[in-house]
């Protein structure tokens, strides 16, 4: 299936909504790649967390809860200006299919309000009527629950 990609730069505490919804919900998406890259790489440390949610978010946080059913991906990036550990990244994402907008959130735990670049690839999936109904009902349950 086709791959749809998004990229952008998030400020510390920023939330960006990726518009994926369609009028009839017949197109679903699954995350196949999520990568982070510092907006400024150099002589400083950065500790950033990027999370992706299936429902609208009001605040970005560096707390990740894998029990949260609305969380579909999380990634953390750590830069250290020493030569021992210059760049470390860990990324985890679900194999879940969704057909609504997603929110990408960023929080820098280092305290210096560093920006982060993200790149996300989504596999586009044509949903049957049954799959469409299930995905939409899950989204409704997550928003009201």
Secondary structure, 3 states (H helix, E strand, C coil): CCEEEEEEEECCCCEEEECCCCCCCCEEEEEEEEEEEECCCCCCCEEEEEEEECCCCCCCCCCCCCCCCCEEEEEEEEECCCCCCCEEEEEEECCCCECCCEEEEEEECCCCCCCEEEEEEEEEEECCHHHHHHHHHHHHHHHHC
